[in-house]
């Protein structure tokens, strides 16, 4: 039985729970990821661009989500400038076709935004105090 990386498993569980359909509790439009999906008809790919705040593992988050959505990544690039990350993916669905329908394109955008925002938290501070009584 294969062991799944815990962070990969988190993406699988959140995707299965359809977290991308929920409105985020905190809406900070400044740091929200920008996701676009365009078709490159001549080559038969969909081109996904993600612009987000540079942080740990944005490629991992996007790649896991695309894989969970049954897309195959054929080529990808990552560039960083200052505190921004720019990711570009050339994808096709597992049946070999690019994204054709507008609802599917919108779903991919929602899912990738949710995947990037999942890890973008500034964190939580927890202080645990115990007493020896």
Helices and strands as residue ranges (DSSP letters): H 6-16, G 19-21, E 34-40, E 45-53, H 58-68, E 71-81, E 84-93, H 102-119
